[in-house]
């Protein structure tokens, strides 16, 4: 991503409400950017945000599959100048 450029992130959950962990909801969040979006079971949701500061940020899901403690529920977002 480029700093100062708005982006819309669309998150989709392919799990139904009977998913054994999280009830089919999934999340994408970055604390430092004050952004979080939750997709409902078998649905989607979106959020638009503008990162102003270049850097490397950790995004995560804290709803299912072990949450934030699970390394497979995390990733890196790079914001360039």
N, CA, C and O atoms as a CHARMM CRD file, in Angstrom:
* protein
*
  324
    1    1 UNK  N      0.83800  -1.16900   0.00000 PROA 1      0.00000
    2    1 UNK  CA     0.00000   0.00000   0.00000 PROA 1      0.00000
    3    1 UNK  C      0.88300   1.23200   0.00000 PROA 1      0.00000
    4    1 UNK  O      2.05700   1.17700   0.36600 PROA 1      0.00000
    5    2 UNK  N      0.29900   2.34200  -0.41600 PROA 2      0.00000
    6    2 UNK  CA     0.97900   3.62900  -0.38300 PROA 2      0.00000
    7    2 UNK  C      0.38300   4.48500   0.72900 PROA 2      0.00000
    8    2 UNK  O     -0.83600   4.55900   0.87700 PROA 2      0.00000
    9    3 UNK  N      1.23500   5.12200   1.50000 PROA 3      0.00000
   10    3 UNK  CA     0.76800   6.01400   2.55400 PROA 3      0.00000
   11    3 UNK  C     -0.04500   7.15000   1.94300 PROA 3      0.00000
   12    3 UNK  O      0.31800   7.68800   0.89700 PROA 3      0.00000
   13    4 UNK  N     -1.13300   7.50800   2.59000 PROA 4      0.00000
   14    4 UNK  CA    -1.97200   8.60700   2.14500 PROA 4      0.00000
   15    4 UNK  C     -2.98200   8.25600   1.06600 PROA 4      0.00000
   16    4 UNK  O     -3.75900   9.11000   0.63900 PROA 4      0.00000
   17    5 UNK  N     -2.97800   7.00800   0.62200 PROA 5      0.00000
   18    5 UNK  CA    -3.90500   6.57400  -0.42200 PROA 5      0.00000
   19    5 UNK  C     -4.97000   5.67500   0.21100 PROA 5      0.00000
   20    5 UNK  O     -4.63500   4.65600   0.81400 PROA 5      0.00000
   21    6 UNK  N     -6.25400   6.04400   0.07900 PROA 6      0.00000
   22    6 UNK  CA    -7.29800   5.21000   0.67000 PROA 6      0.00000
   23    6 UNK  C     -7.38600   3.84400  -0.01300 PROA 6      0.00000
   24    6 UNK  O     -7.12900   3.70500  -1.20900 PROA 6      0.00000
   25    7 UNK  N     -7.75300   2.85500   0.77600 PROA 7      0.00000
   26    7 UNK  CA    -7.94100   1.50900   0.24100 PROA 7      0.00000
   27    7 UNK  C     -9.21400   0.93300   0.86100 PROA 7      0.00000
   28    7 UNK  O     -9.52800   1.18300   2.02500 PROA 7      0.00000
   29    8 UNK  N     -9.93300   0.16000   0.05900 PROA 8      0.00000
   30    8 UNK  CA   -11.09600  -0.56100   0.56700 PROA 8      0.00000
   31    8 UNK  C    -10.73200  -2.03000   0.60900 PROA 8      0.00000
   32    8 UNK  O    -10.34700  -2.62000  -0.40000 PROA 8      0.00000
   33    9 UNK  N    -10.85800  -2.61400   1.79100 PROA 9      0.00000
   34    9 UNK  CA   -10.57200  -4.01900   1.99000 PROA 9      0.00000
   35    9 UNK  C    -11.89900  -4.75400   2.13800 PROA 9      0.00000
   36    9 UNK  O    -12.73800  -4.36600   2.95100 PROA 9      0.00000
   37   10 UNK  N    -12.09000  -5.80800   1.36100 PROA 10     0.00000
   38   10 UNK  CA   -13.31400  -6.60300   1.43300 PROA 10     0.00000
   39   10 UNK  C    -12.94800  -7.98100   1.96900 PROA 10     0.00000
   40   10 UNK  O    -12.10000  -8.67400   1.40800 PROA 10     0.00000
   41   11 UNK  N    -13.59600  -8.36700   3.05600 PROA 11     0.00000
   42   11 UNK  CA   -13.32900  -9.64100   3.71700 PROA 11     0.00000
   43   11 UNK  C    -14.54000 -10.55400   3.52700 PROA 11     0.00000
   44   11 UNK  O    -15.67500 -10.14200   3.76400 PROA 11     0.00000
   45   12 UNK  N    -14.29400 -11.79200   3.10100 PROA 12     0.00000
   46   12 UNK  CA   -15.35700 -12.75500   2.85500 PROA 12     0.00000
   47   12 UNK  C    -15.15100 -13.99400   3.71200 PROA 12     0.00000
   48   12 UNK  O    -14.03600 -14.50500   3.82000 PROA 12     0.00000
   49   13 UNK  N    -16.22600 -14.47300   4.31800 PROA 13     0.00000
   50   13 UNK  CA   -16.19400 -15.72000   5.06700 PROA 13     0.00000
   51   13 UNK  C    -16.93800 -16.78600   4.26500 PROA 13     0.00000
   52   13 UNK  O    -18.08800 -16.59000   3.87300 PROA 13     0.00000
   53   14 UNK  N    -16.27300 -17.90600   4.02700 PROA 14     0.00000
   54   14 UNK  CA   -16.90500 -19.02000   3.32100 PROA 14     0.00000
   55   14 UNK  C    -17.42900 -20.05800   4.31800 PROA 14     0.00000
   56   14 UNK  O    -17.94500 -21.10200   3.91800 PROA 14     0.00000
   57   15 UNK  N    -17.29700 -19.76900   5.61800 PROA 15     0.00000
   58   15 UNK  CA   -17.77400 -20.68300   6.65700 PROA 15     0.00000
   59   15 UNK  C    -19.19900 -20.31600   7.06400 PROA 15     0.00000
   60   15 UNK  O    -19.55700 -19.14000   7.12700 PROA 15     0.00000
   61   16 UNK  N    -20.01000 -21.34800   7.34100 PROA 16     0.00000
   62   16 UNK  CA   -21.37800 -21.08500   7.78700 PROA 16     0.00000
   63   16 UNK  C    -21.41600 -20.89700   9.30900 PROA 16     0.00000
   64   16 UNK  O    -20.39200 -21.03200   9.97800 PROA 16     0.00000
   65   17 UNK  N    -22.57800 -20.59100   9.84100 PROA 17     0.00000
   66   17 UNK  CA   -22.69600 -20.27800  11.26400 PROA 17     0.00000
   67   17 UNK  C    -22.43900 -21.48200  12.15900 PROA 17     0.00000
   68   17 UNK  O    -22.30200 -21.33800  13.37400 PROA 17     0.00000
   69   18 UNK  N    -22.37300 -22.67700  11.56000 PROA 18     0.00000
   70   18 UNK  CA   -22.09400 -23.88200  12.33000 PROA 18     0.00000
   71   18 UNK  C    -20.60700 -24.21100  12.39300 PROA 18     0.00000
   72   18 UNK  O    -20.22000 -25.23400  12.95700 PROA 18     0.00000
   73   19 UNK  N    -19.77700 -23.35200  11.81800 PROA 19     0.00000
   74   19 UNK  CA   -18.32500 -23.53000  11.90500 PROA 19     0.00000
   75   19 UNK  C    -17.95800 -23.69000  13.37400 PROA 19     0.00000
   76   19 UNK  O    -18.39000 -22.90100  14.21300 PROA 19     0.00000
   77   20 UNK  N    -17.17000 -24.69900  13.68400 PROA 20     0.00000
   78   20 UNK  CA   -16.92900 -25.07500  15.08300 PROA 20     0.00000
   79   20 UNK  C    -16.19100 -24.01600  15.89200 PROA 20     0.00000
   80   20 UNK  O    -16.23200 -24.05900  17.12100 PROA 20     0.00000
   81   21 UNK  N    -15.53300 -23.09000  15.26000 PROA 21     0.00000
   82   21 UNK  CA   -14.76600 -22.08700  15.99700 PROA 21     0.00000
   83   21 UNK  C    -15.05700 -20.71400  15.40000 PROA 21     0.00000
   84   21 UNK  O    -14.69300 -20.44400  14.25600 PROA 21     0.00000
   85   22 UNK  N    -15.70500 -19.85700  16.16100 PROA 22     0.00000
   86   22 UNK  CA   -15.98800 -18.51000  15.68400 PROA 22     0.00000
   87   22 UNK  C    -17.35900 -18.34200  15.06400 PROA 22     0.00000
   88   22 UNK  O    -17.72900 -17.23400  14.67500 PROA 22     0.00000
   89   23 UNK  N    -18.11600 -19.41300  14.96600 PROA 23     0.00000
   90   23 UNK  CA   -19.46300 -19.31300  14.42300 PROA 23     0.00000
   91   23 UNK  C    -19.52500 -18.82300  12.99100 PROA 23     0.00000
   92   23 UNK  O    -20.53300 -18.25800  12.56800 PROA 23     0.00000
   93   24 UNK  N    -18.44800 -19.03700  12.23900 PROA 24     0.00000
   94   24 UNK  CA   -18.41700 -18.63200  10.83600 PROA 24     0.00000
   95   24 UNK  C    -17.93500 -17.21300  10.58800 PROA 24     0.00000
   96   24 UNK  O    -17.75200 -16.81700   9.43700 PROA 24     0.00000
   97   25 UNK  N    -17.72800 -16.44600  11.64400 PROA 25     0.00000
   98   25 UNK  CA   -17.22400 -15.07400  11.47900 PROA 25     0.00000
   99   25 UNK  C    -15.70400 -15.09600  11.32500 PROA 25     0.00000
  100   25 UNK  O    -15.02000 -15.96700  11.86300 PROA 25     0.00000
  101   26 UNK  N    -15.20000 -14.12900  10.58700 PROA 26     0.00000
  102   26 UNK  CA   -13.75500 -13.93800  10.44700 PROA 26     0.00000
  103   26 UNK  C    -13.45900 -12.45200  10.51100 PROA 26     0.00000
  104   26 UNK  O    -14.32000 -11.62500  10.21100 PROA 26     0.00000
  105   27 UNK  N    -12.23500 -12.11500  10.90400 PROA 27     0.00000
  106   27 UNK  CA   -11.85000 -10.71900  11.14700 PROA 27     0.00000
  107   27 UNK  C    -10.53400 -10.40900  10.45000 PROA 27     0.00000
  108   27 UNK  O     -9.70100 -11.28800  10.22800 PROA 27     0.00000
  109   28 UNK  N    -10.36900  -9.13600  10.11200 PROA 28     0.00000
  110   28 UNK  CA    -9.09600  -8.59400   9.64200 PROA 28     0.00000
  111   28 UNK  C     -8.91100  -7.29800  10.40800 PROA 28     0.00000
  112   28 UNK  O     -9.73800  -6.39300  10.30400 PROA 28     0.00000
  113   29 UNK  N     -7.82700  -7.19900  11.18300 PROA 29     0.00000
  114   29 UNK  CA    -7.62400  -6.02400  12.02500 PROA 29     0.00000
  115   29 UNK  C     -6.15300  -5.64200  12.08700 PROA 29     0.00000
  116   29 UNK  O     -5.26700  -6.49400  12.02300 PROA 29     0.00000
  117   30 UNK  N     -5.91400  -4.32900  12.21500 PROA 30     0.00000
  118   30 UNK  CA    -4.57800  -3.78500  12.45700 PROA 30     0.00000
  119   30 UNK  C     -4.73400  -2.75000  13.56500 PROA 30     0.00000
  120   30 UNK  O     -5.30700  -1.68200  13.34800 PROA 30     0.00000
  121   31 UNK  N     -4.22800  -3.06400  14.73900 PROA 31     0.00000
  122   31 UNK  CA    -4.39300  -2.16600  15.88300 PROA 31     0.00000
  123   31 UNK  C     -3.78800  -0.78600  15.65200 PROA 31     0.00000
  124   31 UNK  O     -4.42300   0.22800  15.94400 PROA 31     0.00000
  125   32 UNK  N     -2.56700  -0.74300  15.12800 PROA 32     0.00000
  126   32 UNK  CA    -1.86200   0.53600  14.94700 PROA 32     0.00000
  127   32 UNK  C     -2.56300   1.47300  13.97100 PROA 32     0.00000
  128   32 UNK  O     -2.37800   2.68900  14.03100 PROA 32     0.00000
  129   33 UNK  N     -3.36100   0.91400  13.07700 PROA 33     0.00000
  130   33 UNK  CA    -4.09400   1.73100  12.09900 PROA 33     0.00000
  131   33 UNK  C     -5.54500   1.92800  12.51300 PROA 33     0.00000
  132   33 UNK  O     -6.31800   2.56300  11.79600 PROA 33     0.00000
  133   34 UNK  N     -5.91300   1.38700  13.66100 PROA 34     0.00000
  134   34 UNK  CA    -7.27400   1.49800  14.19700 PROA 34     0.00000
  135   34 UNK  C     -8.31700   1.04600  13.17300 PROA 34     0.00000
  136   34 UNK  O     -9.31000   1.72900  12.92400 PROA 34     0.00000
  137   35 UNK  N     -8.05900  -0.13000  12.58500 PROA 35     0.00000
  138   35 UNK  CA    -8.97600  -0.66100  11.57700 PROA 35     0.00000
  139   35 UNK  C     -9.31300  -2.11900  11.91500 PROA 35     0.00000
  140   35 UNK  O     -8.43700  -2.90600  12.27500 PROA 35     0.00000
  141   36 UNK  N    -10.58000  -2.45200  11.79300 PROA 36     0.00000
  142   36 UNK  CA   -11.04600  -3.81000  12.01800 PROA 36     0.00000
  143   36 UNK  C    -12.32100  -4.02100  11.21300 PROA 36     0.00000
  144   36 UNK  O    -13.19200  -3.15300  11.16500 PROA 36     0.00000
  145   37 UNK  N    -12.41400  -5.17600  10.58700 PROA 37     0.00000
  146   37 UNK  CA   -13.62100  -5.53400   9.85100 PROA 37     0.00000
  147   37 UNK  C    -13.92100  -7.00300  10.14900 PROA 37     0.00000
  148   37 UNK  O    -13.01200  -7.82900  10.22900 PROA 37     0.00000
  149   38 UNK  N    -15.20400  -7.31400  10.31000 PROA 38     0.00000
  150   38 UNK  CA   -15.63800  -8.67800  10.58700 PROA 38     0.00000
  151   38 UNK  C    -16.61200  -9.10600   9.49100 PROA 38     0.00000
  152   38 UNK  O    -17.59000  -8.41600   9.20600 PROA 38     0.00000
  153   39 UNK  N    -16.32700 -10.24800   8.89000 PROA 39     0.00000
  154   39 UNK  CA   -17.23600 -10.82400   7.88800 PROA 39     0.00000
  155   39 UNK  C    -18.17100 -11.79600   8.59500 PROA 39     0.00000
  156   39 UNK  O    -17.71900 -12.62800   9.38200 PROA 39     0.00000
  157   40 UNK  N    -19.47300 -11.69900   8.32200 PROA 40     0.00000
  158   40 UNK  CA   -20.42800 -12.62600   8.92700 PROA 40     0.00000
  159   40 UNK  C    -20.35700 -13.99400   8.24700 PROA 40     0.00000
  160   40 UNK  O    -19.75400 -14.12000   7.18200 PROA 40     0.00000
  161   41 UNK  N    -20.96600 -15.01900   8.84800 PROA 41     0.00000
  162   41 UNK  CA   -20.98000 -16.33200   8.21600 PROA 41     0.00000
  163   41 UNK  C    -21.54900 -16.26900   6.79400 PROA 41     0.00000
  164   41 UNK  O    -22.59900 -15.67100   6.55600 PROA 41     0.00000
  165   42 UNK  N    -20.84400 -16.89000   5.86900 PROA 42     0.00000
  166   42 UNK  CA   -21.23500 -16.94300   4.45300 PROA 42     0.00000
  167   42 UNK  C    -21.53200 -15.56200   3.87400 PROA 42     0.00000
  168   42 UNK  O    -22.40900 -15.40500   3.02500 PROA 42     0.00000
  169   43 UNK  N    -20.79400 -14.57400   4.34500 PROA 43     0.00000
  170   43 UNK  CA   -21.02000 -13.20900   3.87300 PROA 43     0.00000
  171   43 UNK  C    -19.73000 -12.42800   3.78800 PROA 43     0.00000
  172   43 UNK  O    -18.63600 -12.96600   3.96000 PROA 43     0.00000
  173   44 UNK  N    -19.88600 -11.14700   3.51700 PROA 44     0.00000
  174   44 UNK  CA   -18.70900 -10.29700   3.43200 PROA 44     0.00000
  175   44 UNK  C    -19.00400  -8.94500   4.05900 PROA 44     0.00000
  176   44 UNK  O    -20.15200  -8.59100   4.32700 PROA 44     0.00000
  177   45 UNK  N    -17.94400  -8.21500   4.27900 PROA 45     0.00000
  178   45 UNK  CA   -18.01500  -6.87900   4.83600 PROA 45     0.00000
  179   45 UNK  C    -16.79000  -6.13500   4.33100 PROA 45     0.00000
  180   45 UNK  O    -15.79900  -6.75600   3.94700 PROA 45     0.00000
  181   46 UNK  N    -16.85000  -4.83000   4.33000 PROA 46     0.00000
  182   46 UNK  CA   -15.70100  -4.07000   3.84800 PROA 46     0.00000
  183   46 UNK  C    -15.44700  -2.87100   4.74900 PROA 46     0.00000
  184   46 UNK  O    -16.31700  -2.42000   5.49400 PROA 46     0.00000
  185   47 UNK  N    -14.22700  -2.37700   4.64900 PROA 47     0.00000
  186   47 UNK  CA   -13.82500  -1.19000   5.38600 PROA 47     0.00000
  187   47 UNK  C    -12.88200  -0.39500   4.48700 PROA 47     0.00000
  188   47 UNK  O    -12.04600  -0.96800   3.78800 PROA 47     0.00000
  189   48 UNK  N    -13.02600   0.92300   4.51200 PROA 48     0.00000
  190   48 UNK  CA   -12.12600   1.80900   3.77800 PROA 48     0.00000
  191   48 UNK  C    -11.30700   2.58200   4.79400 PROA 48     0.00000
  192   48 UNK  O    -11.84800   3.14100   5.74800 PROA 48     0.00000
  193   49 UNK  N     -9.99600   2.60800   4.58400 PROA 49     0.00000
  194   49 UNK  CA    -9.11300   3.33600   5.49300 PROA 49     0.00000
  195   49 UNK  C     -7.93800   3.89800   4.71800 PROA 49     0.00000
  196   49 UNK  O     -7.64600   3.46500   3.60300 PROA 49     0.00000
  197   50 UNK  N     -7.26900   4.86500   5.32200 PROA 50     0.00000
  198   50 UNK  CA    -6.11700   5.51300   4.70500 PROA 50     0.00000
  199   50 UNK  C     -4.94500   5.47400   5.67200 PROA 50     0.00000
  200   50 UNK  O     -4.94100   6.21000   6.65900 PROA 50     0.00000
  201   51 UNK  N     -3.94900   4.63100   5.41400 PROA 51     0.00000
  202   51 UNK  CA    -2.78100   4.62100   6.28100 PROA 51     0.00000
  203   51 UNK  C     -1.91500   5.84700   5.98000 PROA 51     0.00000
  204   51 UNK  O     -1.52900   6.07400   4.83400 PROA 51     0.00000
  205   52 UNK  N     -1.61400   6.62700   7.00800 PROA 52     0.00000
  206   52 UNK  CA    -0.84400   7.85900   6.80000 PROA 52     0.00000
  207   52 UNK  C      0.65500   7.68400   7.02700 PROA 52     0.00000
  208   52 UNK  O      1.45500   8.47300   6.52500 PROA 52     0.00000
  209   53 UNK  N      1.03600   6.65300   7.78100 PROA 53     0.00000
  210   53 UNK  CA     2.43600   6.48800   8.16300 PROA 53     0.00000
  211   53 UNK  C      3.02400   5.23000   7.53600 PROA 53     0.00000
  212   53 UNK  O      2.50500   4.13300   7.73700 PROA 53     0.00000
  213   54 UNK  N      4.11900   5.38800   6.76700 PROA 54     0.00000
  214   54 UNK  CA     4.78200   4.20600   6.22000 PROA 54     0.00000
  215   54 UNK  C      5.26600   3.29400   7.35500 PROA 54     0.00000
  216   54 UNK  O      5.60700   3.76200   8.44200 PROA 54     0.00000
  217   55 UNK  N      5.28700   2.00400   7.08500 PROA 55     0.00000
  218   55 UNK  CA     5.76600   1.05300   8.07500 PROA 55     0.00000
  219   55 UNK  C      5.27100  -0.34600   7.77900 PROA 55     0.00000
  220   55 UNK  O      4.58700  -0.58900   6.78400 PROA 55     0.00000
  221   56 UNK  N      5.62800  -1.25300   8.65800 PROA 56     0.00000
  222   56 UNK  CA     5.20100  -2.64600   8.56400 PROA 56     0.00000
  223   56 UNK  C      4.27400  -2.92000   9.73900 PROA 56     0.00000
  224   56 UNK  O      4.63300  -2.68600  10.89300 PROA 56     0.00000
  225   57 UNK  N      3.09300  -3.41400   9.44000 PROA 57     0.00000
  226   57 UNK  CA     2.05800  -3.61800  10.44400 PROA 57     0.00000
  227   57 UNK  C      1.59600  -5.07100  10.42500 PROA 57     0.00000
  228   57 UNK  O      1.56100  -5.70900   9.37200 PROA 57     0.00000
  229   58 UNK  N      1.24300  -5.58300  11.59400 PROA 58     0.00000
  230   58 UNK  CA     0.71800  -6.93800  11.69400 PROA 58     0.00000
  231   58 UNK  C     -0.80000  -6.89900  11.64300 PROA 58     0.00000
  232   58 UNK  O     -1.43700  -6.19800  12.43000 PROA 58     0.00000
  233   59 UNK  N     -1.38500  -7.66400  10.70200 PROA 59     0.00000
  234   59 UNK  CA    -2.83500  -7.82100  10.71200 PROA 59     0.00000
  235   59 UNK  C     -3.15100  -9.19700  11.27500 PROA 59     0.00000
  236   59 UNK  O     -2.31300 -10.09800  11.23700 PROA 59     0.00000
  237   60 UNK  N     -4.36200  -9.35600  11.79800 PROA 60     0.00000
  238   60 UNK  CA    -4.70700 -10.59500  12.47000 PROA 60     0.00000
  239   60 UNK  C     -6.21600 -10.81900  12.47500 PROA 60     0.00000
  240   60 UNK  O     -7.00100  -9.91600  12.18900 PROA 60     0.00000
  241   61 UNK  N     -6.59200 -12.04200  12.80700 PROA 61     0.00000
  242   61 UNK  CA    -7.96700 -12.41000  13.11900 PROA 61     0.00000
  243   61 UNK  C     -7.95800 -12.90300  14.55800 PROA 61     0.00000
  244   61 UNK  O     -7.15500 -13.76500  14.91400 PROA 61     0.00000
  245   62 UNK  N     -8.83700 -12.36800  15.38000 PROA 62     0.00000
  246   62 UNK  CA    -8.87800 -12.76900  16.78200 PROA 62     0.00000
  247   62 UNK  C    -10.21100 -13.42500  17.13300 PROA 62     0.00000
  248   62 UNK  O    -10.59200 -13.48600  18.30200 PROA 62     0.00000
  249   63 UNK  N    -10.91600 -13.91400  16.11700 PROA 63     0.00000
  250   63 UNK  CA   -12.23800 -14.49500  16.34300 PROA 63     0.00000
  251   63 UNK  C    -12.19700 -16.01700  16.38800 PROA 63     0.00000
  252   63 UNK  O    -12.85900 -16.61800  17.23400 PROA 63     0.00000
  253   64 UNK  N    -11.45200 -16.64400  15.51700 PROA 64     0.00000
  254   64 UNK  CA   -11.51400 -18.10600  15.44900 PROA 64     0.00000
  255   64 UNK  C    -10.13000 -18.72200  15.29900 PROA 64     0.00000
  256   64 UNK  O     -9.12000 -18.02700  15.19500 PROA 64     0.00000
  257   65 UNK  N    -10.12000 -20.02700  15.29300 PROA 65     0.00000
  258   65 UNK  CA    -8.92000 -20.80800  14.96300 PROA 65     0.00000
  259   65 UNK  C     -7.71700 -20.48800  15.84700 PROA 65     0.00000
  260   65 UNK  O     -6.58200 -20.47900  15.36900 PROA 65     0.00000
  261   66 UNK  N     -7.95300 -20.23100  17.11000 PROA 66     0.00000
  262   66 UNK  CA    -6.86200 -19.92100  18.02600 PROA 66     0.00000
  263   66 UNK  C     -6.56600 -18.44700  18.13500 PROA 66     0.00000
  264   66 UNK  O     -5.74900 -18.03000  18.95700 PROA 66     0.00000
  265   67 UNK  N     -7.22900 -17.65200  17.30600 PROA 67     0.00000
  266   67 UNK  CA    -7.07900 -16.20000  17.38700 PROA 67     0.00000
  267   67 UNK  C     -5.67500 -15.70900  17.12600 PROA 67     0.00000
  268   67 UNK  O     -4.88800 -16.32900  16.41000 PROA 67     0.00000
  269   68 UNK  N     -5.39300 -14.59000  17.72400 PROA 68     0.00000
  270   68 UNK  CA    -4.13500 -13.89000  17.50600 PROA 68     0.00000
  271   68 UNK  C     -2.90600 -14.71800  17.83600 PROA 68     0.00000
  272   68 UNK  O     -1.83800 -14.49600  17.26600 PROA 68     0.00000
  273   69 UNK  N     -3.04500 -15.67200  18.75200 PROA 69     0.00000
  274   69 UNK  CA    -1.90800 -16.49800  19.14500 PROA 69     0.00000
  275   69 UNK  C     -1.51000 -17.49100  18.05000 PROA 69     0.00000
  276   69 UNK  O     -0.40100 -18.02300  18.07900 PROA 69     0.00000
  277   70 UNK  N     -2.38800 -17.74300  17.09700 PROA 70     0.00000
  278   70 UNK  CA    -2.11500 -18.68700  16.02200 PROA 70     0.00000
  279   70 UNK  C     -1.38500 -17.96800  14.88700 PROA 70     0.00000
  280   70 UNK  O     -1.94400 -17.04600  14.29200 PROA 70     0.00000
  281   71 UNK  N     -0.14800 -18.36700  14.57300 PROA 71     0.00000
  282   71 UNK  CA     0.60300 -17.68200  13.51100 PROA 71     0.00000
  283   71 UNK  C     -0.06900 -17.71800  12.14500 PROA 71     0.00000
  284   71 UNK  O      0.20800 -16.86400  11.30300 PROA 71     0.00000
  285   72 UNK  N     -0.94900 -18.69400  11.90800 PROA 72     0.00000
  286   72 UNK  CA    -1.63300 -18.74300  10.61300 PROA 72     0.00000
  287   72 UNK  C     -2.78600 -17.74400  10.54800 PROA 72     0.00000
  288   72 UNK  O     -3.40200 -17.58100   9.49400 PROA 72     0.00000
  289   73 UNK  N     -3.08300 -17.07800  11.65900 PROA 73     0.00000
  290   73 UNK  CA    -4.14800 -16.07200  11.69300 PROA 73     0.00000
  291   73 UNK  C     -3.56900 -14.66400  11.71100 PROA 73     0.00000
  292   73 UNK  O     -4.24100 -13.71900  12.12400 PROA 73     0.00000
  293   74 UNK  N     -2.31200 -14.52000  11.25900 PROA 74     0.00000
  294   74 UNK  CA    -1.62100 -13.24000  11.22000 PROA 74     0.00000
  295   74 UNK  C     -0.93300 -13.06300   9.87300 PROA 74     0.00000
  296   74 UNK  O     -0.69700 -14.02100   9.13600 PROA 74     0.00000
  297   75 UNK  N     -0.62400 -11.82300   9.58100 PROA 75     0.00000
  298   75 UNK  CA     0.12800 -11.51700   8.36600 PROA 75     0.00000
  299   75 UNK  C      0.73500 -10.14400   8.48800 PROA 75     0.00000
  300   75 UNK  O      0.62300  -9.49600   9.52800 PROA 75     0.00000
  301   76 UNK  N      1.38200  -9.69500   7.42200 PROA 76     0.00000
  302   76 UNK  CA     2.07800  -8.41000   7.42600 PROA 76     0.00000
  303   76 UNK  C      1.51900  -7.50400   6.32700 PROA 76     0.00000
  304   76 UNK  O      1.35900  -7.91500   5.17800 PROA 76     0.00000
  305   77 UNK  N      1.23100  -6.27900   6.71100 PROA 77     0.00000
  306   77 UNK  CA     0.81400  -5.24500   5.77000 PROA 77     0.00000
  307   77 UNK  C      1.95400  -4.24000   5.68100 PROA 77     0.00000
  308   77 UNK  O      2.40200  -3.72000   6.70300 PROA 77     0.00000
  309   78 UNK  N      2.42400  -3.96300   4.47600 PROA 78     0.00000
  310   78 UNK  CA     3.51300  -3.00000   4.28500 PROA 78     0.00000
  311   78 UNK  C      2.94300  -1.72700   3.66100 PROA 78     0.00000
  312   78 UNK  O      2.31500  -1.76900   2.60300 PROA 78     0.00000
  313   79 UNK  N      3.16900  -0.60700   4.32600 PROA 79     0.00000
  314   79 UNK  CA     2.75000   0.69700   3.82000 PROA 79     0.00000
  315   79 UNK  C      4.01800   1.45400   3.41800 PROA 79     0.00000
  316   79 UNK  O      4.89200   1.70600   4.24700 PROA 79     0.00000
  317   80 UNK  N      4.10300   1.81300   2.13300 PROA 80     0.00000
  318   80 UNK  CA     5.26100   2.50200   1.60600 PROA 80     0.00000
  319   80 UNK  C      5.00100   3.99100   1.47200 PROA 80     0.00000
  320   80 UNK  O      3.85600   4.43000   1.36100 PROA 80     0.00000
  321   81 UNK  N      6.07600   4.75800   1.48400 PROA 81     0.00000
  322   81 UNK  CA     5.97500   6.21800   1.32900 PROA 81     0.00000
  323   81 UNK  C      5.52500   6.57700  -0.06900 PROA 81     0.00000
  324   81 UNK  O      5.38300   7.75700  -0.38900 PROA 81     0.00000
